[in-house]
Amino acid sequence: MRYFELREPTDTTPWTGEFRVQRQWGLPGVLCPTCHAEWSGVLSYPAVDLSLLPEQRSFTQPRLEPYAEYARLAEQVRPLLPPGALLQPGCTFGPLRGTAKGRFGPVTVFPSWEIFLREDVLASLRASSIRGLVPVQADLSFPVQGSERLHELQLLPIGRLHEACLPVGRPPPCTTCGRQGFRMPSKRWLDADSLPVELDIFRLEDAVTLIIASERFVEAIRALGPGDVGIVEVKAVPGSNHLPA
């Protein structure tokens, strides 16, 4: 199976769509007592609804908190997550809400860790039996009535980068907050042994800003015409194999 990284396009596209959006809920970032980092990640679960939590208001204001408070709030959210989901400081929940304008392509990646499908495209991918689609309609207000509705895909973090493309001697993840202190390698490969065989689109658990799609997914979206997305092949290499040059 071949795999591809989906990212923001670097070339000019025919699409003019743009939006200003935010989510209703999120976990705070942390002040970690172990690694002393102050940080907040970009993971999101748009299909997760926190409206019935007794402390719902504790999830509406972006902020930094001591790790103990973050952990307390995270435990309230954990039962609502899909199987296999990860939590990070700053993790957000619920559909995106805001305003949009312009014309959107069949597929839009913006920012680099979020992917959107037009409603007609979603129907086409479902008909193609693409696996792992968890669409959530974005709550967008357009200035022109009848604009195509957009659906954001909720992606599970599954699979890892290959060990050999990561920095030698990097520190292990923080034992308290889980922060991994390494820069994204410019040349990267996937650990083939860690990749899900039942999903055609997902993100990586040790590099959650990367959206990875199978060859099946990429062939399906290429058949729809030009999208607002960059597509770059990334090799999947078994752990014991030599890496590509």
SERO-770072 format. One line per 8 residues: number of its first residue (from 1); their letters; for each residue x, y, z of N, C-alpha, C, O. Coordinates in nm, 2 decimals, decimal comma, padded with zeros to 4 digits, m for minus. Layout:
N
NUM = a = X Y Z X Y Z X Y Z X Y Z ~ ...
END
This chain:
245
1 = mryfelre = 00,09 m00,12 00,00 00,00 00,00 00,00 00,09 00,12 00,00 00,18 00,13 00,08 ~ 00,06 00,22 m00,09 00,13 00,35 m00,09 00,05 00,45 00,00 m00,07 00,44 00,01 ~ 00,12 00,54 00,06 00,07 00,64 00,14 00,11 00,78 00,10 00,22 00,80 00,04 ~ 00,03 00,88 00,13 00,05 01,02 00,09 00,02 01,11 00,21 m00,07 01,09 00,29 ~ 00,10 01,22 00,22 00,08 01,32 00,31 m00,01 01,43 00,24 00,02 01,47 00,13 ~ m00,12 01,47 00,31 m00,20 01,57 00,26 m00,17 01,70 00,33 m00,17 01,70 00,46 ~ m00,14 01,81 00,26 m00,10 01,93 00,33 m00,16 02,05 00,25 m00,22 02,04 00,15 ~ m00,13 02,17 00,31 m00,17 02,29 00,24 m00,10 02,30 00,10 00,02 02,26 00,10
9 = ptdttpwt = m00,17 02,34 00,00 m00,10 02,35 m00,13 00,00 02,46 m00,14 m00,01 02,56 m00,08 ~ 00,11 02,43 m00,21 00,21 02,53 m00,23 00,20 02,60 m00,37 00,25 02,71 m00,39 ~ 00,12 02,54 m00,46 00,10 02,60 m00,59 m00,04 02,67 m00,59 m00,12 02,65 m00,50 ~ m00,06 02,76 m00,68 m00,18 02,83 m00,70 m00,29 02,74 m00,74 m00,28 02,65 m00,82 ~ m00,41 02,75 m00,67 m00,52 02,67 m00,71 m00,64 02,76 m00,76 m00,63 02,88 m00,73 ~ m00,74 02,71 m00,82 m00,85 02,79 m00,87 m00,95 02,83 m00,76 m01,05 02,90 m00,79 ~ m00,93 02,79 m00,64 m01,03 02,81 m00,54 m01,00 02,93 m00,45 m00,88 02,96 m00,42 ~ m01,10 03,00 m00,41 m01,09 03,13 m00,34 m01,15 03,12 m00,19 m01,15 03,22 m00,12
17 = gefrvqrq = m01,19 03,00 m00,15 m01,26 02,99 m00,02 m01,17 03,02 00,09 m01,05 02,98 00,10 ~ m01,22 03,08 00,19 m01,15 03,11 00,32 m01,26 03,12 00,43 m01,37 03,15 00,40 ~ m01,21 03,10 00,55 m01,30 03,11 00,66 m01,23 03,16 00,79 m01,11 03,15 00,80 ~ m01,31 03,21 00,88 m01,27 03,25 01,02 m01,35 03,17 01,11 m01,48 03,19 01,12 ~ m01,29 03,08 01,19 m01,37 02,98 01,27 m01,30 02,95 01,40 m01,19 02,99 01,42 ~ m01,38 02,90 01,49 m01,33 02,85 01,62 m01,42 02,74 01,67 m01,53 02,72 01,62 ~ m01,37 02,66 01,76 m01,45 02,55 01,82 m01,51 02,60 01,96 m01,46 02,70 02,02 ~ m01,62 02,53 01,99 m01,69 02,58 02,12 m01,62 02,54 02,24 m01,62 02,61 02,34
25 = wglpgvlc = m01,55 02,42 02,24 m01,49 02,37 02,36 m01,34 02,33 02,34 m01,30 02,31 02,23 ~ m01,26 02,33 02,45 m01,13 02,29 02,44 m01,07 02,27 02,58 m01,11 02,33 02,68 ~ m00,97 02,18 02,59 m00,89 02,16 02,71 m00,79 02,28 02,72 m00,75 02,33 02,62 ~ m00,75 02,31 02,84 m00,65 02,41 02,86 m00,51 02,36 02,82 m00,49 02,24 02,81 ~ m00,42 02,45 02,78 m00,28 02,42 02,77 m00,22 02,40 02,91 m00,29 02,42 03,01 ~ m00,10 02,35 02,92 m00,04 02,32 03,05 00,09 02,39 03,08 00,16 02,44 02,99 ~ 00,11 02,40 03,21 00,23 02,44 03,27 00,29 02,31 03,34 00,24 02,28 03,44 ~ 00,38 02,24 03,27 00,42 02,11 03,32 00,52 02,12 03,43 00,62 02,19 03,41
33 = ptchaews = 00,50 02,05 03,54 00,59 02,06 03,65 00,72 01,97 03,63 00,81 01,98 03,70 ~ 00,71 01,88 03,53 00,82 01,79 03,51 00,92 01,84 03,40 01,04 01,86 03,43 ~ 00,87 01,87 03,28 00,96 01,92 03,18 00,96 02,08 03,17 01,04 02,13 03,10 ~ 00,88 02,14 03,25 00,87 02,29 03,26 00,83 02,36 03,13 00,85 02,48 03,12 ~ 00,77 02,28 03,04 00,72 02,34 02,92 00,58 02,41 02,94 00,50 02,36 03,02 ~ 00,56 02,51 02,87 00,42 02,57 02,86 00,38 02,55 02,72 00,43 02,60 02,62 ~ 00,27 02,46 02,70 00,24 02,43 02,56 00,09 02,39 02,55 00,02 02,36 02,64 ~ 00,05 02,39 02,42 m00,09 02,36 02,38 m00,08 02,30 02,24 m00,02 02,37 02,15
41 = gvlsypav = m00,14 02,19 02,22 m00,14 02,12 02,09 m00,25 02,16 02,00 m00,33 02,25 02,03 ~ m00,26 02,09 01,89 m00,36 02,12 01,78 m00,46 02,01 01,76 m00,54 02,02 01,66 ~ m00,46 01,90 01,84 m00,55 01,79 01,81 m00,70 01,84 01,83 m00,73 01,93 01,91 ~ m00,79 01,79 01,75 m00,93 01,82 01,76 m01,01 01,70 01,73 m00,98 01,61 01,66 ~ m01,13 01,70 01,79 m01,23 01,60 01,77 m01,37 01,67 01,75 m01,44 01,69 01,84 ~ m01,39 01,70 01,62 m01,52 01,78 01,59 m01,64 01,71 01,62 m01,75 01,77 01,64 ~ m01,64 01,57 01,63 m01,77 01,50 01,66 m01,79 01,48 01,80 m01,90 01,42 01,84 ~ m01,70 01,53 01,89 m01,72 01,51 02,03 m01,80 01,63 02,09 m01,75 01,74 02,08
49 = dlsllpeq = m01,91 01,60 02,16 m02,00 01,70 02,22 m01,98 01,71 02,37 m02,00 01,61 02,44 ~ m01,94 01,82 02,42 m01,92 01,84 02,56 m02,04 01,91 02,63 m02,03 01,95 02,75 ~ m02,15 01,93 02,56 m02,26 02,01 02,61 m02,33 01,96 02,74 m02,39 02,03 02,81 ~ m02,32 01,83 02,76 m02,38 01,77 02,88 m02,29 01,76 03,00 m02,33 01,71 03,11 ~ m02,16 01,80 02,99 m02,07 01,79 03,10 m02,11 01,90 03,21 m02,15 02,01 03,17 ~ m02,12 01,86 03,33 m02,15 01,96 03,44 m02,07 02,08 03,44 m02,11 02,19 03,47 ~ m01,94 02,06 03,41 m01,84 02,18 03,40 m01,82 02,23 03,26 m01,71 02,27 03,23 ~ m01,92 02,23 03,18 m01,90 02,27 03,04 m01,83 02,40 03,03 m01,75 02,42 02,94
57 = rsftqprl = m01,86 02,50 03,12 m01,80 02,63 03,10 m01,65 02,63 03,13 m01,58 02,72 03,08 ~ m01,60 02,52 03,19 m01,46 02,51 03,21 m01,38 02,48 03,09 m01,26 02,49 03,08 ~ m01,45 02,45 02,98 m01,39 02,41 02,85 m01,41 02,52 02,74 m01,38 02,49 02,63 ~ m01,46 02,64 02,78 m01,49 02,74 02,68 m01,38 02,85 02,67 m01,39 02,93 02,57 ~ m01,29 02,86 02,76 m01,19 02,96 02,76 m01,05 02,91 02,74 m01,00 02,84 02,82 ~ m00,99 02,94 02,62 m00,85 02,90 02,60 m00,76 02,96 02,71 m00,77 03,08 02,74 ~ m00,67 02,88 02,77 m00,58 02,93 02,87 m00,48 02,83 02,91 m00,48 02,71 02,86 ~ m00,38 02,86 02,99 m00,28 02,77 03,05 m00,33 02,74 03,19 m00,37 02,83 03,26
65 = epyaeyar = m00,31 02,61 03,23 m00,34 02,57 03,37 m00,23 02,48 03,42 m00,15 02,42 03,34 ~ m00,21 02,47 03,55 m00,12 02,37 03,60 m00,16 02,23 03,55 m00,28 02,21 03,53 ~ m00,07 02,14 03,54 m00,10 02,01 03,48 m00,21 01,94 03,56 m00,29 01,87 03,50 ~ m00,21 01,95 03,69 m00,31 01,88 03,77 m00,45 01,92 03,73 m00,54 01,84 03,72 ~ m00,48 02,05 03,70 m00,61 02,09 03,66 m00,64 02,04 03,52 m00,75 02,00 03,49 ~ m00,54 02,05 03,43 m00,56 01,99 03,29 m00,60 01,84 03,30 m00,70 01,80 03,24 ~ m00,53 01,77 03,39 m00,56 01,62 03,40 m00,70 01,60 03,45 m00,77 01,51 03,41 ~ m00,74 01,68 03,55 m00,88 01,67 03,60 m00,98 01,69 03,50 m01,08 01,61 03,49
73 = laeqvrpl = m00,97 01,79 03,42 m01,06 01,82 03,31 m01,06 01,71 03,20 m01,16 01,67 03,14 ~ m00,94 01,66 03,17 m00,92 01,56 03,06 m01,00 01,43 03,10 m01,05 01,37 03,01 ~ m01,00 01,40 03,23 m01,07 01,28 03,27 m01,22 01,29 03,25 m01,29 01,19 03,23 ~ m01,27 01,41 03,25 m01,42 01,43 03,23 m01,45 01,41 03,08 m01,55 01,36 03,04 ~ m01,35 01,44 02,99 m01,37 01,43 02,85 m01,35 01,28 02,80 m01,41 01,24 02,70 ~ m01,26 01,21 02,86 m01,21 01,09 02,81 m01,32 00,99 02,77 m01,31 00,92 02,67 ~ m01,42 00,97 02,86 m01,53 00,87 02,82 m01,61 00,91 02,69 m01,68 00,83 02,64 ~ m01,60 01,03 02,65 m01,67 01,08 02,53 m01,60 01,06 02,40 m01,65 01,07 02,29
81 = lppgallq = m01,47 01,02 02,41 m01,38 01,01 02,29 m01,41 00,87 02,22 m01,45 00,78 02,28 ~ m01,38 00,87 02,09 m01,39 00,75 02,01 m01,27 00,65 02,05 m01,17 00,70 02,10 ~ m01,29 00,52 02,04 m01,18 00,43 02,07 m01,05 00,47 01,99 m01,06 00,50 01,87 ~ m00,94 00,46 02,06 m00,81 00,49 02,00 m00,77 00,64 02,00 m00,67 00,67 01,95 ~ m00,86 00,73 02,05 m00,83 00,87 02,05 m00,73 00,90 02,16 m00,72 00,84 02,26 ~ m00,65 01,00 02,13 m00,55 01,06 02,22 m00,60 01,19 02,27 m00,68 01,26 02,20 ~ m00,55 01,23 02,39 m00,58 01,36 02,44 m00,44 01,44 02,46 m00,34 01,38 02,49 ~ m00,45 01,56 02,43 m00,33 01,65 02,45 m00,38 01,78 02,51 m00,49 01,82 02,50
89 = pgctfgpl = m00,29 01,85 02,58 m00,32 01,99 02,62 m00,37 02,07 02,50 m00,30 02,06 02,40 ~ m00,47 02,15 02,52 m00,52 02,23 02,41 m00,61 02,16 02,31 m00,65 02,23 02,22 ~ m00,64 02,03 02,33 m00,73 01,96 02,24 m00,86 02,03 02,24 m00,92 02,06 02,34 ~ m00,92 02,04 02,12 m01,05 02,11 02,10 m01,16 02,01 02,06 m01,13 01,90 02,00 ~ m01,28 02,05 02,07 m01,40 01,96 02,05 m01,51 02,04 01,99 m01,53 02,16 02,01 ~ m01,59 01,97 01,91 m01,71 02,02 01,85 m01,68 02,08 01,71 m01,57 02,10 01,68 ~ m01,79 02,10 01,64 m01,77 02,15 01,50 m01,72 02,29 01,50 m01,74 02,37 01,59 ~ m01,65 02,33 01,39 m01,60 02,46 01,37 m01,72 02,55 01,34 m01,82 02,52 01,27
97 = rgtakgrf = m01,72 02,67 01,40 m01,82 02,77 01,38 m01,76 02,90 01,34 m01,66 02,95 01,39 ~ m01,83 02,97 01,24 m01,77 03,10 01,20 m01,83 03,14 01,07 m01,94 03,10 01,03 ~ m01,75 03,22 01,00 m01,79 03,28 00,87 m01,70 03,23 00,76 m01,58 03,20 00,78 ~ m01,75 03,22 00,64 m01,68 03,18 00,52 m01,72 03,26 00,40 m01,83 03,31 00,39 ~ m01,63 03,26 00,30 m01,66 03,33 00,17 m01,58 03,26 00,06 m01,48 03,20 00,09 ~ m01,62 03,29 m00,06 m01,54 03,23 m00,17 m01,59 03,10 m00,21 m01,69 03,04 m00,16 ~ m01,52 03,04 m00,31 m01,55 02,91 m00,36 m01,45 02,80 m00,31 m01,33 02,82 m00,32 ~ m01,50 02,70 m00,26 m01,42 02,59 m00,20 m01,41 02,48 m00,30 m01,50 02,44 m00,37
105 = gpvtvfps = m01,29 02,42 m00,31 m01,26 02,30 m00,39 m01,33 02,18 m00,33 m01,38 02,18 m00,22 ~ m01,32 02,06 m00,41 m01,37 01,94 m00,35 m01,31 01,90 m00,22 m01,38 01,85 m00,13 ~ m01,18 01,93 m00,21 m01,11 01,90 m00,08 m01,02 02,02 m00,05 m00,96 02,08 m00,13 ~ m01,03 02,06 00,08 m00,95 02,17 00,13 m00,87 02,12 00,25 m00,93 02,07 00,35 ~ m00,74 02,15 00,25 m00,66 02,13 00,37 m00,61 02,27 00,42 m00,53 02,33 00,35 ~ m00,66 02,31 00,53 m00,62 02,44 00,59 m00,68 02,45 00,73 m00,80 02,43 00,75 ~ m00,59 02,47 00,83 m00,45 02,47 00,82 m00,40 02,33 00,79 m00,48 02,24 00,75 ~ m00,27 02,30 00,79 m00,21 02,18 00,74 m00,26 02,05 00,82 m00,24 01,94 00,77
113 = weiflred = m00,32 02,07 00,94 m00,37 01,95 01,01 m00,52 01,94 01,01 m00,58 01,86 01,09 ~ m00,59 02,01 00,93 m00,74 02,00 00,92 m00,78 01,98 00,77 m00,72 02,04 00,68 ~ m00,88 01,89 00,75 m00,92 01,86 00,61 m01,07 01,87 00,60 m01,14 01,83 00,69 ~ m01,12 01,93 00,49 m01,26 01,96 00,47 m01,30 01,90 00,33 m01,23 01,91 00,24 ~ m01,42 01,85 00,33 m01,48 01,80 00,20 m01,61 01,87 00,17 m01,69 01,90 00,27 ~ m01,63 01,91 00,05 m01,77 01,95 00,01 m01,87 01,84 00,02 m01,83 01,72 00,02 ~ m01,99 01,88 00,04 m02,09 01,78 00,06 m02,11 01,68 m00,06 m02,13 01,56 m00,03 ~ m02,09 01,73 m00,18 m02,10 01,64 m00,29 m01,99 01,54 m00,30 m02,00 01,43 m00,34
121 = vlaslras = m01,87 01,58 m00,25 m01,75 01,50 m00,25 m01,77 01,39 m00,14 m01,73 01,28 m00,16 ~ m01,82 01,43 m00,03 m01,85 01,33 00,08 m01,93 01,22 00,03 m01,90 01,10 00,05 ~ m02,04 01,25 m00,05 m02,12 01,14 m00,10 m02,04 01,05 m00,20 m02,06 00,93 m00,20 ~ m01,96 01,11 m00,28 m01,88 01,04 m00,38 m01,78 00,94 m00,31 m01,77 00,83 m00,35 ~ m01,72 00,99 m00,20 m01,62 00,91 m00,13 m01,69 00,79 m00,06 m01,64 00,68 m00,05 ~ m01,81 00,82 00,00 m01,89 00,71 00,06 m01,92 00,60 m00,04 m01,92 00,49 m00,01 ~ m01,96 00,65 m00,16 m01,99 00,55 m00,27 m01,87 00,47 m00,31 m01,89 00,36 m00,36 ~ m01,75 00,52 m00,29 m01,63 00,45 m00,32 m01,58 00,36 m00,21 m01,47 00,30 m00,22
129 = sirglvpv = m01,66 00,36 m00,10 m01,62 00,27 00,01 m01,49 00,31 00,08 m01,42 00,23 00,12 ~ m01,46 00,44 00,08 m01,34 00,49 00,15 m01,36 00,47 00,30 m01,47 00,50 00,35 ~ m01,27 00,41 00,37 m01,28 00,37 00,51 m01,23 00,48 00,60 m01,13 00,55 00,57 ~ m01,30 00,50 00,71 m01,25 00,59 00,82 m01,31 00,73 00,81 m01,26 00,82 00,87 ~ m01,41 00,75 00,73 m01,47 00,88 00,72 m01,56 00,91 00,84 m01,66 00,84 00,86 ~ m01,53 01,01 00,91 m01,61 01,06 01,02 m01,63 01,21 01,00 m01,56 01,29 01,05 ~ m01,73 01,24 00,91 m01,75 01,38 00,88 m01,84 01,46 00,98 m01,93 01,40 01,04 ~ m01,81 01,59 01,00 m01,88 01,67 01,08 m01,91 01,80 01,01 m01,81 01,87 00,96
137 = qadlsfpv = m02,03 01,84 00,99 m02,06 01,96 00,91 m02,02 02,08 00,99 m02,05 02,10 01,10 ~ m01,93 02,17 00,92 m01,89 02,29 00,98 m02,01 02,39 00,98 m02,08 02,40 00,88 ~ m02,02 02,46 01,09 m02,13 02,56 01,10 m02,08 02,69 01,05 m02,03 02,78 01,13 ~ m02,09 02,71 00,92 m02,04 02,83 00,85 m02,15 02,92 00,80 m02,25 02,87 00,74 ~ m02,13 03,05 00,81 m02,22 03,14 00,76 m02,16 03,21 00,63 m02,05 03,27 00,64 ~ m02,22 03,19 00,52 m02,17 03,24 00,39 m02,25 03,37 00,35 m02,37 03,38 00,39 ~ m02,19 03,46 00,29 m02,26 03,58 00,24 m02,36 03,55 00,13 m02,45 03,63 00,11 ~ m02,34 03,44 00,06 m02,42 03,41 m00,05 m02,50 03,28 m00,02 m02,44 03,18 00,02
145 = qgserlhe = m02,63 03,29 m00,03 m02,71 03,17 00,00 m02,69 03,06 m00,11 m02,66 03,09 m00,22 ~ m02,70 02,94 m00,06 m02,68 02,82 m00,15 m02,54 02,78 m00,17 m02,51 02,69 m00,25 ~ m02,45 02,83 m00,09 m02,31 02,79 m00,10 m02,30 02,64 m00,05 m02,37 02,60 00,03 ~ m02,20 02,57 m00,11 m02,19 02,43 m00,08 m02,14 02,41 00,07 m02,05 02,48 00,11 ~ m02,21 02,32 00,13 m02,18 02,29 00,27 m02,04 02,22 00,28 m02,01 02,14 00,20 ~ m01,97 02,25 00,39 m01,84 02,19 00,41 m01,85 02,09 00,53 m01,91 02,12 00,63 ~ m01,78 01,98 00,52 m01,77 01,88 00,63 m01,62 01,86 00,66 m01,54 01,83 00,58 ~ m01,60 01,87 00,79 m01,46 01,85 00,84 m01,45 01,70 00,87 m01,54 01,64 00,93
153 = lqllpigr = m01,34 01,64 00,84 m01,31 01,50 00,88 m01,25 01,49 01,02 m01,15 01,56 01,04 ~ m01,31 01,41 01,11 m01,24 01,38 01,23 m01,14 01,26 01,21 m01,18 01,16 01,17 ~ m01,02 01,29 01,24 m00,91 01,19 01,21 m00,85 01,14 01,34 m00,82 01,21 01,43 ~ m00,84 01,01 01,35 m00,78 00,95 01,47 m00,63 00,95 01,45 m00,58 00,92 01,34 ~ m00,55 00,97 01,56 m00,41 00,96 01,56 m00,36 00,82 01,57 m00,37 00,76 01,69 ~ m00,32 00,75 01,46 m00,28 00,61 01,46 m00,16 00,60 01,37 m00,16 00,66 01,26 ~ m00,06 00,53 01,41 00,06 00,51 01,32 00,16 00,61 01,37 00,14 00,71 01,44 ~ 00,29 00,58 01,33 00,40 00,66 01,37 00,50 00,68 01,26 00,50 00,61 01,16
161 = lheaclpv = 00,58 00,78 01,28 00,70 00,80 01,20 00,80 00,69 01,22 00,81 00,63 01,33 ~ 00,88 00,66 01,12 00,98 00,56 01,13 01,09 00,61 01,22 01,13 00,72 01,21 ~ 01,14 00,52 01,31 01,24 00,56 01,41 01,36 00,62 01,34 01,42 00,72 01,40 ~ 01,40 00,57 01,23 01,53 00,62 01,17 01,52 00,76 01,11 01,63 00,81 01,08 ~ 01,40 00,82 01,09 01,40 00,95 01,04 01,39 01,06 01,16 01,38 01,18 01,13 ~ 01,39 01,01 01,28 01,38 01,10 01,40 01,52 01,13 01,45 01,61 01,05 01,43 ~ 01,54 01,24 01,51 01,67 01,28 01,56 01,73 01,18 01,66 01,66 01,13 01,75 ~ 01,86 01,15 01,64 01,93 01,06 01,73 01,95 01,13 01,86 01,99 01,25 01,86
169 = grpppctt = 01,93 01,06 01,97 01,95 01,12 02,10 01,85 01,22 02,15 01,87 01,29 02,25 ~ 01,73 01,22 02,08 01,62 01,31 02,13 01,57 01,26 02,26 01,58 01,14 02,29 ~ 01,53 01,35 02,35 01,47 01,31 02,48 01,34 01,23 02,46 01,27 01,26 02,36 ~ 01,31 01,14 02,55 01,19 01,07 02,54 01,07 01,16 02,57 01,09 01,27 02,63 ~ 00,95 01,12 02,54 00,83 01,21 02,58 00,83 01,23 02,73 00,87 01,15 02,81 ~ 00,78 01,35 02,76 00,77 01,38 02,91 00,68 01,28 02,98 00,57 01,25 02,93 ~ 00,72 01,23 03,09 00,64 01,13 03,16 00,52 01,19 03,22 00,43 01,11 03,26 ~ 00,51 01,32 03,23 00,39 01,38 03,29 00,29 01,43 03,18 00,18 01,38 03,17
177 = cgrqgfrm = 00,34 01,52 03,09 00,25 01,58 03,00 00,25 01,52 02,86 00,16 01,54 02,78 ~ 00,35 01,43 02,83 00,36 01,36 02,71 00,42 01,44 02,60 00,43 01,39 02,48 ~ 00,47 01,56 02,62 00,53 01,64 02,52 00,65 01,57 02,46 00,74 01,52 02,53 ~ 00,66 01,58 02,32 00,78 01,52 02,25 00,86 01,64 02,20 00,81 01,71 02,11 ~ 00,98 01,65 02,25 01,06 01,77 02,21 01,15 01,75 02,09 01,27 01,75 02,11 ~ 01,09 01,72 01,98 01,18 01,72 01,86 01,11 01,79 01,74 00,99 01,80 01,74 ~ 01,19 01,84 01,65 01,14 01,91 01,53 01,10 01,81 01,43 01,16 01,70 01,41 ~ 01,00 01,84 01,35 00,96 01,75 01,24 01,07 01,73 01,14 01,12 01,83 01,09
185 = pskrwlda = 01,11 01,61 01,11 01,22 01,59 01,01 01,17 01,63 00,87 01,05 01,61 00,84 ~ 01,26 01,69 00,80 01,22 01,73 00,66 01,21 01,61 00,57 01,13 01,61 00,48 ~ 01,29 01,51 00,59 01,28 01,38 00,52 01,21 01,29 00,62 01,27 01,26 00,73 ~ 01,10 01,23 00,58 01,03 01,14 00,67 00,97 01,02 00,60 00,94 01,03 00,49 ~ 00,97 00,91 00,68 00,91 00,79 00,64 00,81 00,74 00,75 00,82 00,78 00,86 ~ 00,72 00,65 00,71 00,63 00,60 00,80 00,67 00,46 00,85 00,73 00,38 00,77 ~ 00,64 00,43 00,97 00,67 00,30 01,03 00,55 00,21 00,98 00,44 00,21 01,03 ~ 00,58 00,13 00,88 00,47 00,05 00,81 00,40 m00,04 00,91 00,28 m00,07 00,90
193 = dslpveld = 00,48 m00,09 01,01 00,42 m00,19 01,11 00,32 m00,12 01,20 00,24 m00,19 01,26 ~ 00,32 00,01 01,21 00,23 00,08 01,30 00,10 00,13 01,23 00,01 00,19 01,30 ~ 00,09 00,12 01,10 m00,02 00,19 01,03 m00,14 00,11 01,03 m00,14 m00,02 01,03 ~ m00,26 00,17 01,04 m00,39 00,10 01,04 m00,43 00,05 00,90 m00,42 00,12 00,80 ~ m00,46 m00,08 00,90 m00,50 m00,14 00,77 m00,65 m00,11 00,74 m00,70 m00,14 00,63 ~ m00,73 m00,07 00,84 m00,87 m00,05 00,83 m00,91 00,10 00,80 m01,03 00,13 00,79 ~ m00,81 00,19 00,78 m00,84 00,33 00,76 m00,77 00,38 00,63 m00,66 00,34 00,61 ~ m00,84 00,46 00,56 m00,78 00,52 00,44 m00,74 00,67 00,47 m00,67 00,73 00,38
201 = ifrledav = m00,77 00,72 00,58 m00,72 00,85 00,62 m00,71 00,86 00,77 m00,80 00,82 00,84 ~ m00,60 00,92 00,82 m00,58 00,93 00,96 m00,46 01,03 00,99 m00,41 01,09 00,89 ~ m00,43 01,05 01,11 m00,31 01,13 01,14 m00,22 01,05 01,23 m00,26 00,94 01,27 ~ m00,09 01,09 01,25 00,00 01,01 01,32 00,00 01,05 01,47 m00,02 01,17 01,51 ~ 00,02 00,95 01,55 00,01 00,98 01,70 00,14 01,05 01,75 00,13 01,12 01,85 ~ 00,25 01,04 01,68 00,37 01,11 01,73 00,40 01,23 01,64 00,50 01,30 01,66 ~ 00,31 01,26 01,55 00,32 01,38 01,46 00,18 01,42 01,42 00,14 01,40 01,30 ~ 00,10 01,47 01,51 m00,05 01,49 01,49 m00,08 01,59 01,38 m00,20 01,60 01,34
209 = tliiaser = 00,02 01,67 01,34 m00,01 01,77 01,24 00,00 01,71 01,10 m00,04 01,78 01,00 ~ 00,04 01,59 01,09 00,05 01,53 00,96 m00,08 01,45 00,93 m00,12 01,36 01,01 ~ m00,14 01,47 00,81 m00,26 01,40 00,76 m00,21 01,30 00,66 m00,14 01,33 00,56 ~ m00,23 01,17 00,69 m00,19 01,06 00,60 m00,31 00,99 00,53 m00,41 00,96 00,60 ~ m00,30 00,97 00,40 m00,40 00,91 00,33 m00,35 00,79 00,25 m00,23 00,80 00,20 ~ m00,43 00,69 00,23 m00,39 00,58 00,15 m00,40 00,61 00,00 m00,46 00,71 m00,04 ~ m00,34 00,52 m00,08 m00,35 00,54 m00,22 m00,50 00,54 m00,27 m00,53 00,61 m00,36 ~ m00,58 00,46 m00,21 m00,72 00,45 m00,24 m00,79 00,59 m00,22 m00,86 00,63 m00,31
217 = fveairal = m00,76 00,66 m00,11 m00,82 00,79 m00,08 m00,77 00,89 m00,19 m00,85 00,97 m00,24 ~ m00,64 00,89 m00,21 m00,58 00,99 m00,31 m00,64 00,97 m00,45 m00,67 01,06 m00,51 ~ m00,65 00,84 m00,49 m00,71 00,82 m00,62 m00,85 00,87 m00,63 m00,89 00,92 m00,74 ~ m00,92 00,85 m00,52 m01,06 00,90 m00,52 m01,08 01,05 m00,53 m01,16 01,10 m00,60 ~ m00,99 01,12 m00,46 m01,00 01,27 m00,46 m00,94 01,33 m00,59 m00,99 01,43 m00,64 ~ m00,84 01,26 m00,65 m00,78 01,31 m00,77 m00,89 01,30 m00,89 m00,89 01,38 m00,98 ~ m00,97 01,20 m00,88 m01,07 01,18 m00,98 m01,18 01,29 m00,98 m01,25 01,30 m01,08 ~ m01,18 01,37 m00,87 m01,28 01,47 m00,86 m01,24 01,61 m00,92 m01,31 01,70 m00,92
225 = gpgdvgiv = m01,11 01,61 m00,96 m01,06 01,74 m01,02 m00,97 01,81 m00,92 m00,95 01,76 m00,81 ~ m00,92 01,93 m00,96 m00,83 02,00 m00,87 m00,89 02,04 m00,74 m01,00 02,09 m00,73 ~ m00,82 02,01 m00,63 m00,86 02,05 m00,50 m00,76 02,15 m00,44 m00,66 02,18 m00,50 ~ m00,80 02,20 m00,32 m00,72 02,29 m00,25 m00,63 02,22 m00,15 m00,64 02,23 m00,03 ~ m00,54 02,13 m00,21 m00,47 02,04 m00,12 m00,34 02,00 m00,19 m00,34 01,98 m00,31 ~ m00,23 01,99 m00,12 m00,10 01,94 m00,17 m00,10 01,79 m00,14 m00,14 01,75 m00,03 ~ m00,04 01,71 m00,23 m00,04 01,56 m00,21 00,11 01,52 m00,24 00,16 01,54 m00,35 ~ 00,17 01,46 m00,13 00,31 01,42 m00,14 00,32 01,28 m00,09 00,28 01,25 00,02
233 = evkavpgs = 00,38 01,19 m00,18 00,40 01,05 m00,13 00,50 01,04 m00,02 00,60 01,11 m00,02 ~ 00,47 00,96 00,08 00,56 00,93 00,19 00,57 00,78 00,20 00,47 00,71 00,21 ~ 00,70 00,73 00,20 00,72 00,59 00,20 00,69 00,53 00,34 00,71 00,58 00,44 ~ 00,63 00,41 00,33 00,60 00,33 00,45 00,70 00,21 00,45 00,70 00,13 00,36 ~ 00,79 00,21 00,56 00,90 00,12 00,56 00,89 00,03 00,68 00,87 00,08 00,79 ~ 00,89 m00,11 00,67 00,89 m00,19 00,79 01,02 m00,16 00,87 01,12 m00,12 00,83 ~ 01,00 m00,18 01,00 01,10 m00,14 01,10 01,24 m00,20 01,07 01,34 m00,13 01,11 ~ 01,25 m00,32 01,02 01,38 m00,38 01,00 01,44 m00,36 00,86 01,55 m00,40 00,83
241 = nhlpa = 01,37 m00,29 00,77 01,41 m00,26 00,64 01,50 m00,14 00,63 01,50 m00,05 00,72 ~ 01,59 m00,14 00,53 01,67 m00,02 00,50 01,58 00,10 00,45 01,48 00,07 00,38 ~ 01,61 00,22 00,48 01,53 00,33 00,44 01,56 00,37 00,30 01,67 00,35 00,25 ~ 01,46 00,43 00,23 01,49 00,48 00,09 01,59 00,60 00,10 01,60 00,67 00,20 ~ 01,66 00,62 m00,01 01,76 00,72 m00,02 01,69 00,86 m00,02 01,75 00,96 m00,02
END
